[in-house]
Amino acid sequence: MQSSLIIQLSYLVSAVLFILGLKRLSSPATARGGNMLAALGMLVAVAATLLDESILDFTWIIGGIVVGGLVGLIMARTVKMTDMPQMVAVFNGFGGGASALVAAAEYFRSTGGMPTDAAVAIMAGTIIGTATFSGSLIAFGKLQGIVTEKAVKYPLQRSTSFLIFMGMLALAVYLGMNLPDGQLFLGMVGIALVLGVLIVIPIGGADMPVVVALLNSYSGLAASAAGFVLNNNALIIAGALVGASGLILTNIMCRAMNRSLGNVMFGAFGAGAVSAGAGGPGGERVANEIDPEDAAMLMGYAQSVLIVPGYGLAVAQAQHKARELGDLLGKRGVQVKYVIHPVAGRMPGHMNVLLAEANVPYDQLYEPDDVNGDMENADVAIIIGANDVVNPAARDDPNSLIAGMPIIEVDRAKRTIVLKRSLNVGFAGIDNPLFYLQNNSMLFGDAAKSLSDLVEEVKAL
């Protein structure tokens, strides 16, 4: 009796640590500590579970811990920051797959009819976990460039997915109400794998941040279902927290793009891409170019400079050069702010992580709403590899694919400088009028090289 009380108290402590850790993840300044608290909570939960199950042979468990720990350590040391979205997608898939395996194992262990609550938990854990696994692999492939980033459409797409889902649901109900049938169960697993692919493959690369957040939520729901299967309170709570926070994050991302989740899932960006520089009635438009020396002059003698990072900064691994430029300008008395759009990069918080790695002070990080109201007073806004999140068409063109999407309104600054390899369109597949404004200049080239040149020119001022 006393042992059972200690186990349940341990689960309660782990749940509190999970919640505190999740809360601290809301700020870059406390995120590292939040991760440590959540990791400690998981350690307590795992230890309590092992004691609760009275395991006699720890050989496989110790082996799993060693192998998993080594894989995690290698990945943490070797995976580039630009590849973090891919790793998160893989982790989501592994989480869903692990939950599906737990549910499947319980199904095959049963020898007779299952109670209704157990059947529901097993079927839910299997379906959600399996679909999350295959969907996450497709998301990884799109982010990695293995699978096309374009939205893959096919005739009767929605109807086909709906019919497959209803068929799988009917099969799950049948399996839950009858004696175990291994072949039918594996058939249901196969259908769930196909459904996961069909859910993600029609979504374009521009929407991957939302998809990653949604799949994260699915992995949490699958874990919670596995917790009900095992009657493990810690797993139920942890899964519910991940599921709820993932849904909240998905909603935040959708609002940041001014789109509904349904529109993301069934109306991916990029379907009507236009060529860069196409100017409609006015014909081909011309962008003003600038060299590093003139750009450095503009920034070095400004009173305020906004640095807007995008995925191009991540690809070039230029976050350290961006911070160095910001530090140099700060020493010259220039007020420097880093403005981060919620969907910049390839996953939620991607830019925050990159800038934190470069030790950019947290008090210099701003959201669009913090600066848009005073944008006219910004002397220079330097945009590093960003595109859609600074596209004024979202504000000015009601027919644009991104119409209504909140943006960083850098076009209202006194001067803008865009660091980009070319005038090519972004993930949304549409041209950016910002590039051709009179108050904008383009500094073409690799972001890291361009920033290095700017650093040297600012030093020479």
Buried (B, 14 or more C-beta within 10 A) or exposed (E): EEEEEEBBEBBBBBBBBBBBBBEBBEEBEBBEBBEEBBEBBBEBBBEBBEEBEEEEEEEEEEEEEEEEEEEEEEEEEEEEBBBBBBBBBBBBBBBBBBBBBBBBEBBEEBEEEBEEEBBBBBBBBBBBBBBBBBBBBBBBBBBBEEBEBBBBEEEEBEEEBEEBBEEBBEBBEEBBEEEBBEEBBEBBBEBBBBBBBBBBBBBBBBBBBBBBBBBBBBBBBBBBBBBBBBEBBBBBBBBBBBBBBBBEBBBBBBEBBBBEBEBBBBBBBBEEBEEBBEEEEEEEBEBEEBEBEBBBBBBBEBEBBBBBBBBBBBBBBBBBBBBBBBBBBBEBEBBBBBBBBBBBBBBBBBBBBBBBEBEBBBEBBBBBEEBBEEBEEBBBBBBBBBBBBBBBBBBEBEEBBBBEBBBBBBBBBBBBBBBBBEBEBBBBBBBBBBBBBEBBBBBBBBBBBBBBBBBEBBEEE
